[in-house]
Amino acid sequence: MRNRAMFDWDDVRIFIAAARAGSLGGAATRLGIDAATVGRRVARLESALKSTLVVRSASGLQLTAAGAQLLQVGLEAESAMDAAARVAQPDVVAGTVRISASEGFGGAVLAPALAGLHVARPGLRIELAASSGFLSPSRREVDMAITLSAPDSARLIVEPLTPYQLALYASPAYLAARPAPESVEALSDHDIVGYVDDLIYAPELRYLDEVRPGLTPHLASSSIRAQRDIIAGGGGIGVLPCFLADGLTRVLPGVLIERRFWLSTHREVHDTARLRAVTGWVRDLCAGAGERLSPY
């Protein structure tokens, strides 16, 4: 008869949190315990399984092959337990929902509205990952992602969320010092703000090529919020989502770029009460912000 490894499911839960966070400290914050305890519990699980699950590096925790396999099995078990709980309480809206969104949309549209969601749904804990690049619901890094293009994965349920517009903007101070360009060709005579080319993480962000092929920024950042601050500080003309352009002046009104956000959730959690509540909230939020997202 084969020996079966005996381990505490709670250790697996802590391991899953560490794998999701990518660090002991991140898992500790999420779980409300200290990092040393997270480390001890992961080590105890490794001892019980007689296998190395994670390795530590300068960039955080990296899963070994055994760790990746355990994470997948653990997530499936977690989903099964959630499903069992819903049999008894199918309509309880509670638990954690982690959302990945672009830095601009997450910071300017989602974040200011989260306080209202908390008042309406106090049983929910929302974790917003708003940064350059996206975490993946297909790998269960997050429960929900709002992306610039539709992900292609059979594990996900994907739907169009909302269109939005981008245009060229400059600060009033910049335009007071330098006359506004009268054509896209005249942009070559101006200071341009944009993305760092080799740090562009999605083709949908190559706005300048769409305005005029070969247009190169003089001041660049991987962060759209930083680009907005550079433009507001008089650094030049750049493409911004219209919902980030408060206080700025639109130039070359004939230039208007159309994009769309997509909403995706993992199939295993899509129909949970907490995900239904949050996806409904996101849809309503976008519908109410329609004129801000697409003002022209």
N, C-alpha and C positions, 0 to 999 in steps of 0.2 A: 504494500500500500504506500502511495506517495505521501510524503509529509507536506502539509499545507502551512504556509507562512501565516502566523498569527500577528495581527496588527490592529491598532485602534483606528476606527474610521475617522475619528476626530483629527488624528495625525494626517490622514489623507486630505481632509478639509483644509487644514493649515498649509499643506504642501500645494494644493490647488491655488490658494490665495497667494503664496509666494511665487508660483509659476506665472500667474496672471500679472502680478505686480512687477516681476522681474527683479525683486530685491527683498531682503528680509525686512528692511525698514518699511517699505511700501506695504507689505503684507501685515506688519505689526500695526500700522496706522489704520488699515482697513478693518482689522479684527479687534482692535482695542486692547492689544497686549503688547509686551515689549519685544524688541527684535531678538534678544537673546533667547527668549522662550520659543519664538518661531524657529530659530536655528536648532535648538535642542529637539524640538518635536520632529523636524525634518530629519535630523540625524537619527533619532529613534526609529523613524519609519525606514530609513535606509538600512539600519541594523536588522530590523525585523525581516525585511525583504532580501537582506544580504546582497544589496545592489546599490551602486552610486546613482543617485537621481539627478543631482545638480552639481555643477562646478561653478566656483566663484571667479569672476573676472573683473577687470576694471570697469566694464560696462554693465555689470550686475550679474544676476544668476543666469546661467545657461543650462538648459535641459540636456541630459544625456539621452541616448536612444531609449534606455529603460525608463527615464523620467518622462519622455514624450509619450511613451506607451501607457504609463500609469496615469498621466494627465488625461488622456483620451478616455480611458476606462473610468477614471474618477468622475469626469464630466458627465458621462453617460449614466453613472450611478446617481449623481446629484440630480440630473434631470428626472430620473425615475422616482426618486424620493419626492421631488417637487410635484410630480404628477400624482403620487399617492396622497400627498397632502391636499391637493385640489379636489380629491374625491370627497373629503370631509368638508372642505371649505372652498368650494369652487369660485366664489365671488370675492374672496378676501384680497384687497389690493394692498399688498405689503411686500417688503423685501428690497433687495438692491437691484438697481438697473444702471448699468454702465453704458454711457453713450460716447461714441467717437464722432467728432465733427471737425470740419475745417476750422482753423484758428479764427478767421473773420466771422463766420456764421455762428460758431459756438460762443465766441466772446460777445458779439454785438447783438445777437438775436436770442439765442437760448439762455445764456447766463442771466440777463436781467429779468427773465420771466420765471426763473426757478423758484424764487421766493413764493410766488403765487401758487405754483404747483405744490410746494410743501404745505402751504396752508390748506389747500384743497385735499391733498392726499398725505396726511402726516405719517402714515405707515410706510411710505416709500423712502428709501435712501437713494439719492441720485448721485452718480459719479460721472462728471463730465470731463472727458479727455479732449480738450480743444487745443490742437497744435498743428504744426506743419506736418503733413502726412496723416495716415489713418491707421487705426488699429482694426483688426479683422474679426467680425462676428463668426466667420466660417471656422476660424481657429479658436473661437470662444475667448478671445482676448477681451471682447466687449459683448454686450447683449444686442446692441443696436448701433448702426453706423449711418451717418449722413454723408454721402460722398459726391464727388463731382461727376462720376460716371457710374453706370450700372454694373455692379460686380457680377462676375460670371461664375456661379457656384451652385451646384445642385443642393447644397446644404442650406441655402439662403432663400428667403422669401423677399423679393425685391419689388419696389413700386416707385414710380415717379413721385416726388414730393412737391416741388415747386419750381417754377422758372424764376430767374433773377437776371438783372441787367448790370453791365459794367460800362463805364465811360471814362473819358480822359478828364483829369482834374488837376488844378493848380491852386495855390493859396492866393488870396487877394494881394498879399505883400509881393509875391513873385511877379504877378501880373502888373503891379504898379511899377516895378522896375524894368520889366521887359514886355513889350506888346504881345498880346496873345497871337499864336500862329493862325494864319488864315487858310492853311491847307496842310494835309498830312506831310507833304514834301517839306514844309517849313519847320516841321518838328526837328529836322536835322540841325537847325540853328539854336535849338533849346537844350537845356539840361533835362535829361530823362531819368525817371526813377522806375525801377522794376525788380524782377527776381534775379538772383544769382543763377546763371544759366545751368551750371552742373549740379545745382541743388533743387532744380524743379522736379517735383515728385509726381506730377501728372501732366499729360499733354494739354489738358484743358487750361493750364496756367500760362501757356505761351501766348499771352495777349499781345505783346508788342509785335510779334511776327504777323499777327492778324491785322494790326493797325497799319503797319508798313514793313514788309520784309526787310530784314537787315537792321532794323532800329535797335540800337544797343544802349542800355542804361549807363549813365555816368555814376549814379549812386544806386546800389543794389542791396537787397536783403532777402533772406529766405522767408522772412515773416511779412505777411500782408499788413499786419498792424504796424510794424516798424516802417514799412513803405508809406503808410498813411501818415505817420508822424513826420517822416522825412519831407513829404509833400507839404504838410501843414506848416512845417518849419521853413518853407521857402526853398526847398532843395530842388524843385523842378516840377515837371509835368509827368503824370503817370496814370496808368489804368487802375481803377479801383471799383469794387462792387459799389453800386449806388447806395446801399445801406450803410456804407462806411464813410460817406462823403459829406457828412454834416459840417458846415462851416467852410467848405471849399467851393471853388468856382469851376463849373464845367466849361471846358474848351472844346472847340471843334464839334459842335452839336451833331454833325452828320456821322460821327463815329459812335456806334452803339453796338456792344457785344452782348449776345444772348447766351445764357448758360442755364443748366437745370441741376438741382440737387436731387439725389436719389436716397430712398430710405430702405435699409435692409436689416432683417432680423434673422436669427438662426431658427430653423424649423422647429427645433426641440423646445424652444421657449416662446415661440411666436404667439401661441394661444394662451399663455398664462395671463392671469388677471393683471399682474403688474405691467407686463409688456403691452397688453391691450390699452391699459390706462395711459401709459406714456406715449405710445404711438398716436393715440387719439389726441392727446395734448399737443404733440408736435404738429400734427396736421392742422388742428384748430389755430395754433400759433401762427403757422405760415399763411393760412387763409386770412387771418386778421392783419398780417403784415404785408399783404399783397402789394399795396401801393408803395410801400417803402422798398420792397424787393425789386419791383418792376415799375418805376415811376414814369417811364416814357412810352 
